[in-house]
Amino acid sequence: MATGMIENWGNIDVYGPIYPFVGSEGFLAIAGIAFWIIWHIWQLKAESREFEEDVEKIKQRGGVGSVLDAEAKRETSDLTGG
């Protein structure tokens, strides 16, 4: 039973590489590394933007102390059921 152009797998060394896209490894590696770097830059910008939004929300709610006090009160009421 043949599964392709190769009839005899006994002397496979004469065929050379038989996987898809032979010769494109360098290009694919460069593309993968470029995608990885671009993704990290995009992620850093997105996280910085989200952090700045959180800082603005905290400032609008009266600062860090007010936010922590409100959170402590909410946690206490959740734990005590009141």
Secondary structure, DSSP 8 states (H G I E B T S, - for coil): --SSS-S-GGGGGGT---STTTT-HHHHHHHHHHHHHHHHHHHHHHHHHHHHHHHHHHHHTT-HHHHHHHHHHHHHHHHHT-
